[in-house]
């Protein structure tokens, strides 16, 4: 965070520099989450088992092969399982990216550390006579970042629990609870992404924070 003011009451500038590691993590995480959501969409729609039962029967009948609904369901379910398997693989990648984000925080340049930036902004809020509006907005954005990281923690940990408890009967009830949390936080992450993209668009068309997209591509000024 760069706090630069020309006078006592001047608003600070919050344009930030981003290390190459953070930029790679940011865009890789975006693509990974997008891919994960695509697999969910495909599994719930195009490759939905219930929807494809009749489709399997109809196509086999064209070849003079008649199968029961149960047999058709078995075939349709295989395709659905394949999509969910891809969802699991992408989940492993997302888990690795989340752990990597925690690790790289320790090696970030001091001025680019998230917690240090928050502390610096809080210190600025205590300065007498200083304009606080921009600082409060900055702190809100950083608080949402922390909530997003918490959401990733819940999403990846519940996903891993569901994978490794799948064949453990004693964990059936816990797996159901984990699945509920996984579903809820999927929508939380979707909401965050929509809000984040909306905020970026507003910032780019505004006057104060133009260039934040390019900052995340080329590292910032």
MIVO-662747 format. One line per field, with one value per atom (N, C-alpha, C): atom name; x, y, z. Coordinates in steps of 0.001 Angstrom, whole numbers, plus 500000, padded with zeros to 6 digits. Each point is the difference from the previous one (the first is absolute). Example, Ala and Ser with C-alpha at 12.3 -4.5 7.8 and 13.67 -1.06 7.14 Angstrom:
<recs>
atomo <- c(N:CA:C:N:CA:C)
x <- c(513190:499110:500900:499650:500820:499230)
y <- c(494310:501190:501200:501050:501190:501090)
z <- c(507800:500000:500000:499280:500060:500730)
</recs>
This chain:
<recs>
atomo <- c(N:CA:C:N:CA:C:N:CA:C:N:CA:C:N:CA:C:N:CA:C:N:CA:C:N:CA:C:N:CA:C:N:CA:C:N:CA:C:N:CA:C:N:CA:C:N:CA:C:N:CA:C:N:CA:C:N:CA:C:N:CA:C:N:CA:C:N:CA:C:N:CA:C:N:CA:C:N:CA:C:N:CA:C:N:CA:C:N:CA:C:N:CA:C:N:CA:C:N:CA:C:N:CA:C:N:CA:C:N:CA:C:N:CA:C:N:CA:C:N:CA:C:N:CA:C:N:CA:C:N:CA:C:N:CA:C:N:CA:C:N:CA:C:N:CA:C:N:CA:C:N:CA:C:N:CA:C:N:CA:C:N:CA:C:N:CA:C:N:CA:C:N:CA:C:N:CA:C:N:CA:C:N:CA:C:N:CA:C:N:CA:C:N:CA:C:N:CA:C:N:CA:C:N:CA:C:N:CA:C:N:CA:C:N:CA:C:N:CA:C:N:CA:C:N:CA:C:N:CA:C:N:CA:C:N:CA:C:N:CA:C:N:CA:C:N:CA:C:N:CA:C:N:CA:C:N:CA:C:N:CA:C:N:CA:C:N:CA:C:N:CA:C:N:CA:C:N:CA:C:N:CA:C:N:CA:C:N:CA:C:N:CA:C:N:CA:C:N:CA:C:N:CA:C:N:CA:C:N:CA:C:N:CA:C:N:CA:C:N:CA:C:N:CA:C:N:CA:C:N:CA:C:N:CA:C:N:CA:C:N:CA:C:N:CA:C:N:CA:C:N:CA:C:N:CA:C:N:CA:C:N:CA:C:N:CA:C:N:CA:C:N:CA:C:N:CA:C:N:CA:C:N:CA:C:N:CA:C:N:CA:C:N:CA:C:N:CA:C:N:CA:C:N:CA:C:N:CA:C:N:CA:C:N:CA:C:N:CA:C:N:CA:C:N:CA:C:N:CA:C:N:CA:C:N:CA:C:N:CA:C:N:CA:C:N:CA:C:N:CA:C:N:CA:C:N:CA:C:N:CA:C:N:CA:C:N:CA:C:N:CA:C:N:CA:C:N:CA:C:N:CA:C:N:CA:C:N:CA:C:N:CA:C:N:CA:C:N:CA:C:N:CA:C:N:CA:C:N:CA:C:N:CA:C:N:CA:C:N:CA:C:N:CA:C:N:CA:C:N:CA:C:N:CA:C:N:CA:C:N:CA:C:N:CA:C:N:CA:C:N:CA:C:N:CA:C:N:CA:C:N:CA:C:N:CA:C:N:CA:C:N:CA:C:N:CA:C:N:CA:C:N:CA:C:N:CA:C:N:CA:C:N:CA:C:N:CA:C:N:CA:C:N:CA:C:N:CA:C:N:CA:C:N:CA:C:N:CA:C:N:CA:C:N:CA:C:N:CA:C:N:CA:C:N:CA:C:N:CA:C:N:CA:C:N:CA:C:N:CA:C:N:CA:C:N:CA:C:N:CA:C:N:CA:C:N:CA:C:N:CA:C:N:CA:C:N:CA:C:N:CA:C:N:CA:C:N:CA:C:N:CA:C:N:CA:C:N:CA:C:N:CA:C:N:CA:C:N:CA:C:N:CA:C:N:CA:C:N:CA:C:N:CA:C:N:CA:C:N:CA:C:N:CA:C:N:CA:C:N:CA:C:N:CA:C:N:CA:C:N:CA:C:N:CA:C:N:CA:C:N:CA:C:N:CA:C:N:CA:C:N:CA:C)
x <- c(500840:499160:500871:499729:500776:499132:500361:499263:500792:499476:500684:499024:500292:499099:500769:499354:500630:499720:499069:499667:499361:499709:499447:498691:499159:498670:499893:501125:499960:499728:499201:499713:501232:500229:501171:499805:501108:499958:500245:499149:500107:500367:500636:500530:501143:499972:500956:500870:501163:500848:499697:500106:499738:501184:500527:501135:499561:500968:499704:499321:500436:499415:498524:499648:498598:499170:500568:499250:499727:501008:499799:498961:500101:499027:498592:499855:498691:499307:500700:499370:499831:500933:499858:498824:499832:498869:498679:499973:498787:499598:500960:499716:499574:500646:499682:498587:499638:498646:498963:500303:499084:499810:501107:499915:499195:500173:499248:498498:499652:498582:499411:500799:499534:499662:500844:499713:498711:499757:498748:498817:500107:498916:499726:501060:499839:499381:500459:499480:498528:499583:498617:499056:500553:499147:500247:501017:500234:500269:500721:500336:499230:498870:499157:499458:500180:499610:498523:499146:498551:499561:500603:499626:500399:501108:500557:499504:499210:499491:499193:499041:499166:500818:501011:500837:500794:500508:500732:499069:498793:499039:499616:499757:499574:501087:501249:501098:500299:499853:500212:498869:498794:498865:500197:500714:500276:500877:500755:500837:499337:498686:499185:500447:500489:500404:499074:499346:499080:500591:500051:500531:498989:500064:499104:500489:499144:500370:501199:500043:501120:501311:499954:501199:500440:499022:500307:500572:499468:500507:501455:500379:501370:500963:499568:500833:500095:498862:499971:500800:499944:500700:501513:500493:501431:500516:499227:500401:499951:498991:499888:501172:500371:501151:501294:500129:501204:500173:498888:500049:500356:499399:500302:501445:500538:501414:500887:499647:500744:499871:498809:499772:500926:500179:500888:501448:500443:501375:500269:499037:500137:500015:499228:499990:501367:500705:501367:500910:499845:500805:499682:498709:499586:500529:499999:500552:501483:500720:501423:500245:499169:500133:499720:499024:499675:501166:500567:501154:501181:500178:501081:499832:498754:499739:500409:499735:500402:501515:500670:501458:500681:499512:500676:499809:498991:499815:501228:500654:501182:501208:499974:501144:499719:498831:499656:500874:500296:500645:499171:500663:499311:498821:500168:498927:498825:500169:498920:499301:500404:499345:498600:499040:498604:499763:500473:499761:500673:501209:500701:499225:499428:499215:498767:499354:498825:500394:501100:500468:500334:500596:500372:498765:498974:498754:499300:500000:499391:500734:501318:500787:499639:499773:499624:498654:499080:498681:500085:501056:500148:500644:500474:500640:498963:500195:499027:499973:498792:499848:500125:500285:500179:498650:499893:498787:499924:498853:499901:499230:499270:499100:500735:501092:500747:500632:500459:500629:498989:498797:498967:499621:499952:499702:501101:501233:501140:499927:499693:499906:498857:498900:498875:500423:500734:500476:500914:500926:500928:499278:498954:499207:499292:499540:499362:501014:501253:501054:500167:500068:500178:498826:498784:498819:500052:500517:500149:500976:501117:500965:499383:499189:499300:499040:499316:499072:500742:501190:500814:500418:500322:500365:498861:498787:498831:499741:500063:499676:500991:501274:501000:500007:499847:500035:498770:498821:498796:500070:500570:500145:500908:501133:500920:499365:499248:499338:499002:499246:499012:500658:501140:500706:500512:500644:500664:499080:498782:499047:498911:500132:498953:499692:501025:499811:500031:499853:500019:498583:499354:498600:499799:500949:499861:500031:500466:500082:498891:498996:498938:499266:499642:499287:500878:501259:500938:500219:500025:500188:498832:498807:498811:500082:500473:500158:501066:501112:501075:499501:499163:499437:499133:499213:499157:500852:501056:500897:500680:500390:500674:499086:498736:499038:499754:499838:499739:501177:501212:501163:500343:499491:500137:499270:498785:499226:500620:500619:500708:501134:500765:501128:499499:498917:499423:499577:499344:499566:501193:501065:501206:500596:500092:500592:499202:498662:499138:500208:500043:500204:501388:500989:501370:500110:499418:500032:499249:498866:499240:500801:500710:500828:501142:500581:501100:499508:498827:499429:499731:499407:499708:501279:501030:501277:500627:499884:500614:499300:498683:499274:499966:500467:500073:501258:500252:501125:501192:499746:501063:500859:499401:500736:500122:500104:500176:501302:499972:501224:500240:499009:500247:500081:499330:500121:501405:500481:501361:501039:499697:500920:500150:498895:500048:500606:500225:500648:501485:500297:501411:500704:499278:500645:499734:499462:499713:501172:499681:501016:500934)
y <- c(498813:501187:501230:500934:501234:501137:500579:501149:501248:500751:501205:501148:501002:501129:501298:500979:501291:500998:499697:500906:499246:500697:499345:499304:500668:499460:499302:499840:499362:498516:499505:498566:499217:498847:499196:499260:499613:499179:498555:499097:498590:499101:500567:499172:499158:498715:499066:499333:499589:499155:498539:499132:498579:499199:499139:499173:499039:499519:499047:498752:499552:498803:500194:501161:500295:500095:500609:500136:498634:499143:498644:499260:500123:499342:500523:501303:500622:499458:500040:499583:498483:499248:498543:499587:500660:499707:500346:501140:500398:498937:499540:498981:498685:499635:498744:500025:501095:500122:499982:500712:500019:498590:499249:498624:499123:500200:499229:500263:501271:500353:499451:499957:499439:498520:499260:498573:499799:500860:499918:500247:501031:500335:498845:499394:498879:498785:499721:498841:500164:501241:500267:500150:500203:500248:498979:500251:499179:498538:499729:498626:499513:500631:499576:498592:499115:498600:499849:500630:499854:500490:501102:500572:499080:499279:499232:498552:499561:498624:499748:500875:499816:500177:500867:500226:498734:499319:498750:498947:499873:499011:500285:501266:500371:499704:500320:499778:498521:499208:498561:499355:500521:499467:500196:501073:500226:498891:499355:498858:498677:500060:498812:499330:500801:499501:500613:499127:500471:499734:501046:499861:500584:499525:500506:501367:500670:501314:499880:498879:499784:499824:499282:499801:501307:500752:501297:500967:499900:500872:499695:498743:499593:500615:500019:500591:501511:500643:501458:500440:499167:500334:499973:499152:499929:501336:500621:501296:501081:499921:500949:499854:498757:499739:500539:499899:500487:501508:500718:501456:500326:499274:500248:499623:499016:499669:501173:500638:501175:501118:500124:500988:499729:498738:499614:500345:499697:500302:501506:500775:501456:500472:499304:500326:499791:498966:499777:501169:500455:501134:501248:500233:501170:499926:498812:499814:500338:499530:500307:501487:500680:501437:500751:499526:500649:499878:498810:499790:500853:500067:500799:501478:500477:501419:500307:499075:500197:500048:499110:499921:501231:500478:501134:501297:500046:501204:500254:498929:500148:500529:499866:500396:501253:500583:501216:501164:500976:501230:500613:500599:500484:500900:500900:500949:499354:498732:499313:498942:499842:499039:500496:499111:500365:500579:499314:500455:501343:500189:501274:501137:499746:501019:500387:499004:500270:500818:499630:500743:501446:500198:501342:500861:499378:500728:500336:499080:500255:501134:500043:501065:501347:499996:501237:500508:499070:500409:500797:499753:500678:501381:500325:501299:501107:501035:501095:500842:500351:500882:499329:498706:499314:499557:500029:499518:498482:499506:498571:499164:500626:499258:498949:500405:499074:498880:500341:499009:498950:500432:499067:499059:500552:499159:498963:500422:499093:498873:500356:498992:499023:500495:499124:498991:500478:499108:498930:500395:499046:499009:500468:499110:498951:500420:499053:499002:500461:499066:498912:500416:499033:499032:500521:499132:499029:500460:499125:498875:500317:498970:499009:500520:499113:499082:500549:499202:498908:500337:498992:498897:500398:499014:499026:500523:499151:499124:500597:499277:498865:500267:498960:498914:500401:499007:499102:500565:499169:499096:500521:499183:498805:500243:498905:498988:500519:499098:499105:500567:499217:498911:500326:499020:498835:500313:498949:499309:500518:499339:499273:499971:499442:498537:499241:498561:499628:501003:499751:500175:498899:500038:500831:499942:500719:501516:500465:501445:500479:499147:500328:501282:500144:501198:501240:499849:501136:500399:499021:500288:500798:499688:500737:501466:500225:501377:500731:499303:500597:500369:499141:500256:501257:500173:501196:501266:499966:501148:500267:498928:500119:500709:499632:500607:501464:500300:501376:500914:499534:500847:500075:499081:500157:501264:500197:501191:501252:499855:501136:500452:499045:500322:500603:499456:500563:501448:500249:501353:500941:499505:500819:500344:499008:500223:501040:499879:500969:501400:500087:501297:500554:499114:500413:500549:499276:500448:501320:500122:501242:501165:499750:501037:500413:499029:500292:500868:499662:500774:501435:500157:501341:500799:499317:500679:500445:499153:500317:501154:500110:501085:501255:499880:501159:500807:500963:500913:499682:499354:499875:498758:498876:498734:499335:500799:499433:499211:498913:499248:498844:499639:498918:498640:499877:498754:499877:501079:499969:499819:500534:499806:498521:499255:498570:499184:500666:499342:500344:501302:500393:500312:499904:500178:501309:500976:501296:500961:501254:501043:500004)
z <- c(500000:500000:500000:499124:499962:500476:501123:500512:499650:499057:499569:500070:500793:500131:499836:499401:499741:501107:500861:501082:501128:501069:501177:499692:499174:499744:498646:499324:498684:500127:499061:500014:499576:500594:499645:498685:499398:498801:500397:499524:500397:498819:498977:498916:500540:499693:500581:498945:500417:499171:500337:498996:500208:499469:500825:499578:498896:499241:498921:500550:501182:500610:500292:500559:500319:498732:498971:498743:499370:500010:499466:500829:501326:500880:499733:499869:499804:498753:498868:498745:499922:500565:500017:500871:501130:500885:499331:499293:499284:498983:499191:498983:500646:501110:500691:500577:500656:500559:498879:498922:498850:499449:499872:499520:500932:501301:500988:499875:499839:499868:498704:498945:498721:500163:500725:500199:500795:500987:500767:499076:499164:499071:499034:499476:499066:500695:501219:500735:500361:500238:500395:498808:498807:498831:498891:499174:498814:500319:501090:500366:501225:500286:501104:499738:500956:499813:499671:500787:499811:498625:499549:498701:498850:500147:498890:499927:500964:499967:498728:499756:498804:498723:500039:498827:499641:501020:499775:499395:500572:499496:498551:499685:498650:498974:500351:499059:499802:501058:499862:499194:500143:499234:498504:499622:498574:499428:500894:499581:500341:500244:500319:501291:500940:501322:501038:500759:501024:501383:500805:501360:500983:501225:501043:500484:500764:500550:500926:500741:500930:499231:498878:499191:499339:499531:499379:501025:501218:501068:500296:499977:500264:498986:498727:498947:500177:500227:500161:501219:501041:501240:499813:499100:499728:499458:499115:499456:501081:500850:501099:500968:500275:500877:499412:498677:499326:500203:499889:500204:501453:500950:501408:500330:499297:500183:499583:498896:499575:501034:500570:501062:501188:500336:501096:499690:498779:499606:500061:499521:500053:501451:500843:501431:500644:499571:500497:499614:498763:499535:500817:500250:500774:501429:500575:501341:500021:498993:499906:499855:499215:499815:501298:500771:501276:500979:500090:500882:499517:498683:499423:500344:499990:500331:501437:500906:501390:500116:499293:500082:499415:498856:499361:500774:500865:500821:500873:500435:500845:499221:498672:499184:499161:500199:499290:500475:499120:500469:501125:500963:501194:499672:499030:499688:499278:499558:499294:500842:501235:500883:500361:499960:500216:501391:501021:501369:500256:499469:500186:499350:498811:499307:500818:500609:500827:501228:500632:501176:499642:498836:499566:499758:499405:499760:501312:500958:501304:500715:499855:500612:499387:498683:499317:500495:500315:500486:501292:500772:501287:499870:498800:499807:500030:500844:500082:498735:499564:498854:498652:499979:498721:499430:498689:499332:500132:500502:500339:498987:499080:499121:499178:499331:499157:500822:501189:500867:500452:500344:500419:498861:498796:498838:499804:500140:499850:501024:501252:501059:499737:499452:499661:498934:498985:498938:500581:500884:500597:500911:500702:500846:499140:498826:499075:499460:499788:499610:501047:501270:501088:500058:499772:500004:498827:498855:498839:500310:500665:500374:500983:500926:500940:499243:499007:499192:499240:499485:499325:500966:501247:501018:500238:500164:500230:498775:498817:498769:499736:500160:499725:501072:501266:501081:499971:499724:499908:498771:498909:498796:500239:500648:500314:500954:500970:500959:499285:499056:499276:499152:499411:499161:500831:501119:500773:501015:500180:500902:499221:498689:499138:500314:500332:500235:501483:500872:501448:500537:500324:500433:501268:500918:501267:499822:498834:499745:499068:499794:499050:500393:501280:500443:499897:500405:499923:498545:499107:498583:499456:500475:499564:500426:501234:500499:499189:499728:499203:498607:499431:498676:500005:501066:500123:500062:500821:500101:498659:499322:498711:498994:500006:499077:500332:501295:500430:499642:500297:499741:498517:499198:498562:499560:500544:499665:500612:501161:500608:499089:499487:499117:498686:499458:498780:500236:501139:500342:500122:500649:500154:498634:499111:498680:499217:500043:499306:500576:501346:500654:499670:499986:499707:498574:499045:498615:499837:500712:499953:500559:501107:500600:499095:499322:499070:498844:499460:498894:500444:501185:500517:500219:500488:500230:498681:498980:498715:499285:500196:499330:500860:501253:500887:499755:500883:499821:500892:501170:500999:499856:499596:500034:498628:498955:498665:499933:499253:499779:500943:500842:500952:499299:498840:499242:499420:499401:499446:501107:501199:501134:500336:499870:500313:498852:498867:498861:499938:500127:499848:501317:501113:501301:500681:499269:500622:499893:500329:499883:501207)
</recs>
